[in-house]
Amino acid sequence: MNSRPPKERLELPLVKAPDSIWTSIEAALDAQIQSTAARPRQFWAWGLGAAALIVIGVFVWRAANTPKPEWNVVRVDGQPSIGSRPIGDAAKIAAGERLRTDASSRARIAVSDIGTVEVSPNTQIQMVAARPSEQRLKLISGEIAASVSAPPRLFFVDTPASTAVDLGCAYTMKADGEGNGILRVTLGWVSLEWEGRESLVPAGASCRTRKKVGPGTPFFEDASQLLKDAVAGFDFNGASDADLETVLAEARVRDTLTLWHLLSRVAPADRPRVYRRIAEIAPPPATVSRDKILQLDRAALKLWREELAWKW
Amino acid sequence: MEMVSRCVLLAGIAAATAAGADFSLTIASPIAASGPAPQDSKIKMKVSKGALFAIRMEECPALNKAELTGVAEGIADGAYVSVPVIISSTGTPGVYVAIQTWNPGPGMWVVGLSASCGNAKAGALVSIGPQGFQRESTKLLPRPATKADIDAELKLLQSAN
């Protein structure tokens, strides 16, 4: 059954292919080459997309499951509110949120696990940060009482005219909307800071704050009224010579807290007077030189302050 | 004879002066022991709540051999009470804080301190009132405080109130 092809089929004439066919063949070949080259790129694109989706998924899952920086709040009296919602017996406050009390309400905030803040009536605060290295709130207006048990410089309270830096302490802080107010320390130390100005306030002492001035000069609560008034005049009313003279004349041993701060706040020409008065009341240790103090040498000032603190 | 008595007097003054530089205690508010940690400091120490007062040993060349103990006696709710006081080191050599071990409340207390630095001895009687440590009535002793010292001081405090 091996039949031969018909003769006429073998003898067909050769015909030249039309030019257009080569064009279409080349186009087809090009398309094939392009599709072969594009396959790995598509593969990588899909791979990357999938990886990105996984990363985003993990990120979203972690964000949803990571504890939010929040503080617990309990109602003590009346009807405090967070934002526009009144809190029940307990609530949580997150970064950026505001807690308000009216004339008849009070609240207590648990600042992570380092302490508590009692929020007095007619007070407004904002939670700023709750990180392991920084717990911070803003006292917009009103009064708070803070009691903190944590390493120094972990808990901060901002007002428009100062930042109270906890150095291991308990204190109350009062401020109006502009930052005018007073800090009273009941345990340990607080550093009141504002634009490079610093007041170190120990237990038993207070420090006023004023808009655009920052923290004033600290004074012990049991100082004479004359001294306290003169300190206020010196800090916020032109630093007159009469006020300085009153402070120097009224100062007791404990009031060297005030005088020590004045060393760096009086005019250079008045500094020797302040030094002389402290030295009269509580002579500096042998390691502290007059010249260094008058030059406001930080180490000498610190050394003298640490020695004076044994008399405060 | 006059010369001899002058010499004795001078020797007495010298001895008293020397004694002034002897081992002793300084008592102060707890704020003296903690101090504000400076901004550039890594110090994490701070005085815990319940610190009654700070104690500093003076003129003790061998602080590693120094010892300090305290006992508090007081009258609370009409009853006489005697409790130990925790003396806690602050991290600064020779500086300690006395920690309250009784429930805070109304009452009068006297803390008797006994310290030694080698063979040298010192002590103190520290009154604790409702507002805490009373600097004005603190008494420094050239020897450890005894129970009789504490009782006498407590009676004095009672009669003053």
Interface residues (C-beta under 8 A of the other chain):
Chain A: S149 P151 P152 R153 L167 G168 A170 L187 G188 W189 S191 L200 P202 A203 G204 K302 E306 A309 W310 K311 W312
Chain B: T26 A28 S29 P30 I31 A32 S34 G35 P36 A37 P38 Q39 S41 I43 K44 K46 V47 S48 K49 A54 R56
